[in-house]
Amino acid sequence: MELVKILNTKSIITNLNVDSKKNLFQEISLQASNLLGLDQKEVLLALSEREALGPTGMGDGMAIPHARVSKVESVEGLFIRLEKPILFEAMDGIPVDLIFVLLAPLGTSGDHLKALARVSRLLRNESTRHKLRSNNDPSVIYSILTEENEEKAA
């Protein structure tokens, strides 16, 4: 699953200022509503229910919250870099500042799981995380995410 298919520069948010996972999920829901035309309450509920199954904080300051939502026809992504890291119940206990959100259609798992695996591999790269933390321009961050993705896919 190529990230260029699920992400665009409008879906990249930098220097977001939230103080909790709950507030982050509210902001993600608002952005999903504005950018993708999704129901804000449904997105919030879906993310919260998925998180209740187990935290999506992957370690090294990154998280990949994901959920299935109606009215999503194919996997959609949002990338968020927080102004200040927040507690996220990550596996290593390190606060999170890099968030890649995946929203998938109801009843499907193939593309959703491929996207989740791709994002996880990408964000595990220390050099990629450093570049993402060092840039504020959504266009530059988009290039980092998609170029790194293409290099890994080649």
Summary of the structure (lengths in Angstrom):
residues: 154
radius of gyration: 14.0
end to end distance: 12.4
largest distance: 38.8
contacts: 504
relative contact order: 0.21
helix: 48%
strand: 21%
